Amino acid sequence: MVVRHETRPGTGASSGSGEVPPEFRAAVLAMQAATLRPEIFCEEMPAPQRIAPHASALSADVTVDDTEVGTGRLILLHDPEGNDSWGGGTFRCVAYARAEIDVELITDQMLGEVGWSWLLEALAAHEAGHTAASGTVTRVATESFGGMADEGGTAQLEIRASWTPDASETGVPDMRAHVEAWGELLCTAVGLPPVPEGVAVMPSRRGQRGQ
């Protein structure tokens, strides 16, 4: 699916004050042009206003057989003056992904490392060049007791990450590639098999709400 675009207050390209730079506008348009698997419902969400002068954000849910199995957010930050903590770049991606996983996996000592590798592999697969990547992988287990004991336990994996996307000669990063890599991360985390090489990802209503 192509990222759903809706014009709402506080959504999409935003700026605390002054004119929005053309580089940021171009990057946001590239985000909106990303193509994601039909299991993903993705739309714009209100962007944070105080982290950087300009920001745009997406939210996504992964639905399989009418059941939500994962969710995530991707925020694009832009500071025309640059930011030392971003490795000297003027753009920064901040991503979050949460997925339901088998309870048995929660004790796997390699789970955190594997979860982080999913992000790096997705970025590489989509040729989403980047630097200064950092983040955390958290496993969460929930047990039920008393009147809820029959519900059994559940487990989730949460990946929080940020990275500086490489910019082109025009100063604009290929944000379509970064959004599609984030979408692949979400699908990998929930256990969806990869799309076979040569098979196109077609738009679909599956997983989409309110349509």
DRENPA-718908 format. One line per field, with one value per residue (C-alpha): x, y, z. Coordinates in Angstrom, 2 decimals, decimal comma. Example, Ala and Ser with C-alpha at 12.3 -4.5 7.8 and 13.67 -1.06 7.14 Angstrom:
BEGIN
xx: c(12,30 | 13,67);
yy: c(-4,50 | -1,06);
zz: c(7,80 | 7,14);
END
This chain:
BEGIN
xx: c(0,00 | 1,05 | 1,26 | -2,12 | -2,02 | -4,48 | -4,19 | -4,81 | -3,65 | -0,24 | 0,34 | 2,95 | 5,51 | 5,64 | 7,60 | 7,66 | 8,05 | 9,20 | 9,07 | 9,48 | 12,73 | 12,29 | 14,63 | 12,29 | 9,22 | 10,88 | 11,79 | 8,20 | 6,85 | 9,23 | 7,90 | 4,36 | 5,34 | 6,60 | 4,98 | 4,29 | 2,91 | -0,90 | -0,79 | 0,37 | -2,02 | 0,09 | -0,96 | 0,43 | 0,26 | 0,92 | 4,65 | 6,56 | 7,13 | 10,03 | 12,67 | 13,70 | 12,60 | 10,80 | 9,26 | 6,95 | 5,64 | 3,98 | 2,20 | 1,54 | -0,33 | 0,31 | -2,84 | -3,01 | -6,36 | -8,10 | -5,79 | -3,35 | 0,04 | 2,36 | 2,55 | 5,14 | 6,04 | 8,59 | 9,51 | 11,63 | 13,40 | 15,12 | 17,37 | 18,84 | 21,63 | 22,67 | 23,01 | 26,22 | 24,36 | 23,11 | 26,62 | 26,72 | 23,62 | 20,57 | 18,02 | 17,36 | 15,01 | 13,49 | 11,70 | 9,66 | 8,37 | 6,42 | 5,47 | 3,68 | 6,04 | 5,85 | 6,21 | 8,93 | 11,16 | 11,29 | 14,17 | 16,26 | 19,56 | 20,06 | 16,66 | 17,92 | 20,81 | 18,56 | 15,96 | 18,60 | 19,90 | 16,40 | 16,62 | 20,10 | 19,25 | 16,07 | 17,95 | 20,59 | 18,01 | 16,32 | 19,63 | 18,66 | 22,10 | 22,65 | 25,13 | 25,16 | 22,55 | 21,67 | 18,83 | 17,47 | 15,63 | 13,30 | 11,42 | 8,21 | 6,46 | 2,97 | 1,49 | -2,17 | -3,45 | -6,69 | -9,76 | -7,57 | -5,33 | -7,01 | -5,81 | -2,23 | 0,89 | 1,85 | 5,14 | 6,17 | 9,37 | 10,00 | 12,64 | 13,54 | 16,12 | 17,41 | 19,78 | 20,93 | 19,82 | 22,38 | 21,52 | 21,83 | 23,71 | 20,59 | 20,65 | 17,52 | 17,62 | 15,78 | 13,05 | 10,98 | 13,69 | 13,82 | 10,04 | 9,97 | 12,82 | 10,86 | 7,85 | 9,97 | 11,21 | 7,62 | 6,74 | 9,87 | 9,27 | 5,75 | 6,98 | 5,58 | 7,54 | 9,47 | 7,93 | 9,62 | 12,04 | 10,33 | 6,87 | 5,41 | 3,80 | 0,34 | -1,97 | -4,69 | -7,48 | -6,29 | -5,25 | -6,62 | -9,20 | -11,99 | -12,08);
yy: c(0,00 | 3,58 | 5,51 | 7,04 | 10,82 | 12,95 | 16,65 | 17,20 | 19,86 | 19,00 | 16,24 | 15,81 | 18,48 | 20,70 | 23,66 | 25,56 | 28,83 | 30,13 | 28,59 | 24,85 | 24,14 | 22,63 | 19,77 | 18,76 | 19,05 | 16,78 | 14,25 | 14,17 | 13,64 | 10,69 | 9,25 | 9,47 | 7,67 | 4,56 | 1,23 | -1,20 | -4,71 | -5,02 | -6,32 | -2,84 | 0,02 | 3,20 | 6,80 | 10,13 | 11,04 | 14,27 | 14,88 | 15,98 | 19,73 | 20,29 | 17,74 | 19,52 | 22,58 | 20,36 | 16,90 | 14,48 | 11,18 | 7,96 | 5,28 | 1,72 | -1,38 | -4,88 | -6,99 | -10,69 | -12,52 | -9,50 | -9,60 | -6,80 | -8,41 | -5,42 | -1,65 | 1,04 | 4,67 | 6,43 | 10,07 | 12,18 | 15,09 | 17,95 | 20,70 | 22,85 | 23,92 | 20,32 | 18,43 | 17,01 | 14,10 | 13,11 | 12,52 | 15,92 | 15,33 | 17,57 | 14,72 | 11,99 | 9,00 | 7,80 | 4,45 | 2,23 | -1,27 | -3,59 | -7,15 | -10,03 | -13,02 | -16,58 | -16,69 | -19,33 | -16,82 | -14,41 | -16,32 | -16,56 | -14,87 | -13,93 | -12,28 | -8,72 | -9,13 | -10,77 | -8,00 | -5,35 | -7,27 | -7,17 | -3,38 | -3,27 | -5,96 | -4,15 | -0,89 | -2,69 | -4,59 | -1,33 | 0,47 | 2,98 | 4,42 | 5,68 | 6,47 | 6,79 | 4,10 | 3,46 | 1,93 | -0,67 | -3,98 | -4,80 | -8,00 | -7,80 | -10,80 | -10,65 | -13,28 | -13,54 | -14,60 | -15,13 | -14,72 | -14,04 | -17,08 | -18,90 | -16,24 | -17,47 | -15,41 | -13,07 | -11,65 | -8,65 | -7,44 | -3,69 | -2,12 | 1,55 | 2,99 | 6,13 | 6,75 | 9,53 | 8,91 | 9,61 | 12,70 | 12,99 | 15,74 | 17,88 | 17,40 | 15,23 | 11,65 | 8,86 | 8,59 | 6,23 | 3,59 | 4,25 | 3,99 | 0,74 | -0,64 | 0,26 | -1,53 | -4,62 | -4,48 | -4,53 | -7,54 | -9,45 | -8,81 | -10,28 | -13,32 | -12,66 | -14,53 | -12,33 | -11,53 | -13,77 | -12,00 | -10,79 | -10,66 | -7,17 | -5,86 | -4,79 | -2,37 | -4,15 | -3,40 | -6,11 | -4,62 | -1,20 | 0,43 | 2,79 | 1,96);
zz: c(0,00 | -0,50 | 2,75 | 3,43 | 3,44 | 5,34 | 6,04 | 9,73 | 12,22 | 13,62 | 11,06 | 8,37 | 7,58 | 10,61 | 11,82 | 15,03 | 13,14 | 9,80 | 6,33 | 5,89 | 3,98 | 0,49 | 1,44 | 4,24 | 2,03 | -0,53 | 2,15 | 3,44 | -0,08 | -0,44 | 2,83 | 1,51 | -1,70 | 0,11 | -0,80 | 2,04 | 2,30 | 2,36 | 5,94 | 7,02 | 7,62 | 7,65 | 8,02 | 9,12 | 12,79 | 14,71 | 14,84 | 17,96 | 17,95 | 20,34 | 19,33 | 16,13 | 14,14 | 11,62 | 12,01 | 10,25 | 11,60 | 10,48 | 12,47 | 11,36 | 12,46 | 11,14 | 10,87 | 10,01 | 9,79 | 11,33 | 14,35 | 15,13 | 15,71 | 15,59 | 15,62 | 15,05 | 14,50 | 12,32 | 12,89 | 10,56 | 12,22 | 10,40 | 11,70 | 8,89 | 11,26 | 11,84 | 15,10 | 16,55 | 18,14 | 14,67 | 13,39 | 11,74 | 9,59 | 9,26 | 9,23 | 11,80 | 11,74 | 15,00 | 14,81 | 17,11 | 16,46 | 18,74 | 17,87 | 19,53 | 19,82 | 21,15 | 24,92 | 24,56 | 22,76 | 25,69 | 27,32 | 24,16 | 24,99 | 21,33 | 20,93 | 21,43 | 19,00 | 16,44 | 16,78 | 16,15 | 13,13 | 11,61 | 11,46 | 9,95 | 7,41 | 6,38 | 5,86 | 3,81 | 1,73 | 0,73 | 0,17 | 2,83 | 3,51 | 7,01 | 9,78 | 13,57 | 14,26 | 17,89 | 19,84 | 22,23 | 22,02 | 24,90 | 25,64 | 27,69 | 29,27 | 30,78 | 33,10 | 34,14 | 37,56 | 39,46 | 37,32 | 34,28 | 34,70 | 31,82 | 29,40 | 29,65 | 29,15 | 26,32 | 25,11 | 23,06 | 21,46 | 21,30 | 19,09 | 19,49 | 17,14 | 15,52 | 12,64 | 10,33 | 6,74 | 4,04 | 2,01 | -1,75 | -3,56 | -3,20 | 0,56 | 0,58 | 1,92 | 0,10 | 2,71 | 0,59 | 1,12 | 4,86 | 5,28 | 3,31 | 5,44 | 8,59 | 7,15 | 6,51 | 10,10 | 11,34 | 9,19 | 10,14 | 13,83 | 13,69 | 11,78 | 8,31 | 5,62 | 3,18 | -0,18 | -2,81 | -5,12 | -8,26 | -6,67 | -6,56 | -3,40 | -4,52 | -2,72 | -0,74 | 1,68 | 4,02 | 7,32 | 6,41 | 8,62 | 7,79 | 4,09);
END
